[in-house]
Amino acid sequence: MFAYRLKLFSLFGFQVWVDASWLLIATLIAWTLAVAVFPAVVQGLDAVTYWWMAIAGTIGLLFSIVFHETAHSLVARRYGIEIRGITLFVFGGVAEMPGEPGSARAEFLMALAGPVSSLALSAALLASSTAIEAVGGPRTITGVVGYLGGLNLILGLFNLVPAFPLDGGRMLRAALWAWWQDVARATRVAAAAGNGFGLLLIALGVFEVLRGDFIGGMWQFLIGMFLRAAASAGYRQTMAQRLLADVSVAQVMTPDPIAVPPDVSVESFVEEYLYRFHHREFPVARGGVPLGRIGTRQVAALDRDLWAGTAVSAVALGCTPEDIIAPDAGALQAFSQMAGSGRAHLFVVSGGRLVGIVSQHDLMGLLSVRLELAGERGSGPKRRPLSGMRAPV
């Protein structure tokens, strides 16, 4: 899901990352604060001061999102749920989980922690802003602190909307799960609520655009589109965990894959492998032992005049633990490993030897068949990769 991200820091043992998309939106937010928001809130200051306030406000926004997601993560840790890290992206942030909570109680309390933390932070910030203003503190500080207090209030209230995958939607799912003892049915209803809320935001966005508020309307439209897609993906992820829980990698992998010897020239690789089998990437192996991988990207980066005299081993990428999975591992583990590493396929290795390849296409194909057999044909896109992520803020 997050192809380009940077590590910011660690907090309570959780790695905090920022996706490139958030850096873009942070720039737009800072610009909006500097030219529109703070000049209206605190009048009579110079442009440089407004920009400093905007930078402080944007950093405060980052802290607010991390604070919200850390609350989720700490409760998840309390219930033994693995959290791989926190990533900020264009629509807020996510706490990365390889799976779903094991009980309705854990789901409810983990979801509740986010809005509660945001509302508590809002109360503290608004009280601080009022206190600073009462003692005659700088208007710049009261403006920034008051803005962040109001922002966290909106963040907390918005996340209480009972529309999956918002926190309120997860709380709704947890309540229905506890009542019906059926997580799939509960997820279906909560996802339907998320889909409906997304449609409402889309309609409101179109209305605002027609009224002349293009920026605000487009944001509502985009958030609505995102919520609809996230609700569908969340439901499919839950179904995947039910339908693929008993499937091993060995059952879905392609056995005896085509491997490229390391001493073959790049030119021969292109002619005898790429043009013949039409795969974008191949494992490199000697005597069945995987050594690395090579594909169209590595070939394209090499001058064509050097193809004939360059061995595959000179340009192939080495094997890492992220590239390898055991045949007795679960299909869900393969999904999670692909999502975490960004790989489209994994090498299946047993006893140090390459015995197969499992691809995202293979896994999604099996999931689609099982969804259709379970009567869930229209539940969402057939080829959308599973992210293993918690709900966005």
N, C-alpha and C positions, 0 to 999 in steps of 0.2 A: 504493500500500500504506500509506504513512504520510501520512494526511490532515492531522494536526496535529503539527508538530514545531518545535523551537526549536534554533537554532544555538548550540553551546556554545563551541567554539574550533577552531583549526586545528592540526594536528600533522603534521609532515613533509610539508606541502602537502595533507593530507587534511582535508576539512571534517568535523567531528564534530557530529552532531545528536542530540537526545533527543526521542523520541516521547512524546506525552501519556500513553500507556499505561505507559511506564517510570516516569514521575513518580508514578503511582498505586501501582505495585508497590513503588517505592522507599519510599514512606510506610509501606506495610504491612511491608516488611522492617525499617525502622527501629523500628517499634512492636514487632515480634517480638523484635528484638535487645534492646530496652530492658526489656521485661517478662519475657522468658523466657530468652534465650540467655546474655547477659552476667551476669545475677544467678546463674545456675547455674555459670558458669565462674569468676567472680570474686565471691565472697560478701562480705557485710558492708558494701557501699557504699550511699550514699543514691541516691534515684530520679533526682535531677538528674545525678549523675555517670554513671549508667547511660544516660541519654538522650544525654549528650555522647559516650559511647563508641559508642552506636548510630549517631549522625550520622557519626562518624568511620568506622565500619565500612561504612556505606552509601556514603560517598564513596570509600572504598577499593574497594568492589565496582565502582563506576563505573570507576575507574581500571583495575581488573583486566580488565574487559570491553574497554575501549578498548585496553589493552596487547595482549590476545589478537587483536583485529581488526586492529590496526596491524601485527602480525607477518604476518598474511595479506596485508595490503595492500602491505607493503614487498617481499615475495617476488613478488607479482603485478606490481608496477612493474618489478622486475628482468627479468621475462619480457615486458614490453611490454603488459601487460593493463591496460586502463583501470579505475580505481577512482574512482567519483564522490564517495564519501564514506563515512562510518561512521555508522550510526544505531543508537542504543540503543532497544530496545522491550521489551515485556512479557516475552518469553522470552529476553532477552539482548541480542544485537547482531548486525548484519549489515554486511558490507562490500559496498557497492552496485556491481554490475558490469553493464554493458549486454549482456554476452554471456558465453560460457563460455571457459575456457582453450583455447588452440590446440593443445596437445599433452598427452599423458598425463604426461610428466615435469613440466611446469609445474603441472598439476592436483595431482599427488602432493605436490610440494614446497610448494606454496601451502597445501594442506590440513594438511600435517605441521607447518607453522610455528606454527599456533595452539596445539595441545596442548603442543608443545615449549616455547613461550614461557610458557604457564601453569604447567607443571611446574617450569621454571627459576625463575619468580617465586615459586612455592610454596616451593621449597628455600631461596631467599634470605630469605623472610619467616619461615619456621620457624627457620632458623639465627639470624636477628636476634632473634626472640622468646626463644630459649634463651639467647643471649648477654646480653640485657637482664636476664633473670631471674637469671642467674649473678652479675651485678654488683650485684644488689639494686635494679634499676630499678623504677619505679612499676608496680603490678599492672595499672593501667588500660591502660598501653601494651602490656605483654606480652599482656594479654587480647585487645586489638584486633588486634595484629600476628599473634598465634597463630591467631586466628579467620580472618583473611584468608589466612594460609598454608594452612590446612586447606581453605578454600573454593577456592583456586586448584588444589589437589591434586585435589579432586573435579571441578572444571571441566575440567582436563586429561585425567583418566582417562575421564570421561563422554564427552568428544568423541572418544576413541579407539575407541569402540564402532563396529564396521563396519556402520553403518546409515545410509544416505543419508537426509537431507542433513547429518548430523553429519560432522565432519572425517574420522573413521574410515571413514564410508561413502564419502566422496569419494576417500579413499586406496584403498579397495577398487575403486571405479569406475576410477580411474586404472590400477591394476594389471591389471584385466580388459581395459581399453581397450588397453593396451600388448600384452597377450597375444593378444586377438582381432582387434585393429585395427578394432573396430566400437564406436564410442562409444554408439550407441543401445542395442545389446545389453548393453553394460556398465552403462549407466544403468538399464536394465530390471531387471537382477539386483540392483544396489545399492539401487534404489528398493523392490524386493520385500523386501529385508532391512530397510529402514527401516520399511516397512509392518508387517512382522512384529514388529519391536522396539516399534513404537508400540502394537500390540495387546497385547504383553506388559505394557507399562507401564499400559495401561488396565485389564487384568485385575488387576495388582498394586494399582492404585489402588482398585478396587472391593473387593478383599480387605482393604486397610487401613481403608477406611471401615467395613466390616462388623465389623472388630476394634475400632473405636472411635476410630481416628486419622483424624478427618474432614478436617482441614486437609492433613495429609501425603498422604492418599489422593486428595483432590481435585486436588492439585498433580500427582501422578503421572498421574492420569486426563487432566488438561488437556494436560500435556506429550505424553502418548501420542497424543491427538487431533491436536495440532499437528504432531507428527512424521509422522503418516500423511498429513495434508493436504499438508505440505511435500514429502514424498517424491513424491506424485502430481503436484504442481505442477512439481517439478524435472524429472520425466520428461517432462511435456508441454512444458516449455520447451526441453528438448533436442530433442524431436521437431519442435517449431516451427522451430528453427534449421535442421533438415535439410529439412523439407518446404516452408518458405517462403523459403529462401535465394535462389531464383531468381525470386521474385515482386516486382514493382514496385508502387508505390502506384497508378500509372495503371491497372493491371490489376484492382484491387479497389475503387477509389473509385466513388462515385456522381457521374457527370458532370453538368454544368449544374445545380448545386443551386439551390434556391429561396432567393433573397436578398431582404432587406427594404430598401427605399430609406430613407435616413436621415431624410427629411422627413415620412414617414408618421407619423400620430399613434399613440400607444400604443393608443388605443381601436380604431382601424382594424387595427392589428397583431393585437390579440386576436381580432377578428371575422374578419379575412380570412386570417390565417396560422395562429394557434394553433388556433382552432376548426376550421379547414378541413383543415389538413395534419397536425395532432396531433403535431408535433415539440415537444420541450421547449425547443429553442434553435435560432436561425437566424443565419446570417451577415448582417451589415449591409454593403451595398455600393452604390456609385454608379458607373454605367457599367462594371460588372464589376470595379472596384477595391475590394478588401475594406477596410472601415473599422473593423469591430468585430463584436461578437456581442451578441445580446439573447435572453432566454428568460423562462421563467415566474418565475424568482427576481427578476429586475429589475422585472418588471411587478408582482409581489406586494408589492414594497417601496414602491411608489408609491401614494399615496392615490387611491382609485377616482375621486373627484371631479375629479382632475387628468388623467385619462387622455385626455380629448378635446382638451385644450389643450396637451398635452406631446408633443413630437416624439420619435421613437425615438432620435435622436442624443443627446438629453439624458440618457437613462438607459442607453444601450448601453455595454458594456465595450469598451475599445480592443483592437485586435489587437497581440499581442506575438509575438516570434520563436517562442515555445513553441506558438503556435496554428497555425503555418504549416509546410507541408512541400512539397517539390517533387514533381511527378508521376513523375520518374525515380528518386526515392529508393526504397530497399528497404522491403518490408513489415515486416521486422524492425526497421528504423530507426523506423518509425511506432509499432510496439509499444513500443520503448524510450522514445521521446519522450512517448508517452501516459503510460507508467508514471512517468517523471520529473516530469511536469507535473501529473498527476492529471486530465488532460483525457480525455473519453470520445470525442472526435472531433477531427480536425484539418482545417483549410482547405488545400486543394491549390491552390497558386498557381504560375502560370507566366507569366513576362514581366510581373509585377506585376498580373495579372488572375486572378480566382477561376475555376478550371476544374473544381473538384470538391470533394467532402467524403469523407474516409475515416474510418470510425468503428471503435471497438473491436468492435462487433457484427459489422461486415463482416469484419474480420480473423479473429475467432473462428469465424465461420461457415465461412469458407474453410478454416481449420485443421481444423475438425471434419470437413468433407468429405474432406480429404486424409488425415486420420487413419483414417477409415473405409475409404477406398480402400487404405490401407497395411495394413489388418487390425488397427488399434489402437483399435477401437470402445470397448473397455471400459477404456481406460487412465486415465481420470480424468474430472473434471467438464468439461462442454462449454463453459461460459461463464466459467471462472475467468480473470481477467486475469493476464497474465504480469508478474512484478515486476522481473525483471532483477537479483535479489538473490543474493548468495552465501549459503551455509548459515548458520543461526543458531549461536551458540555453545552 
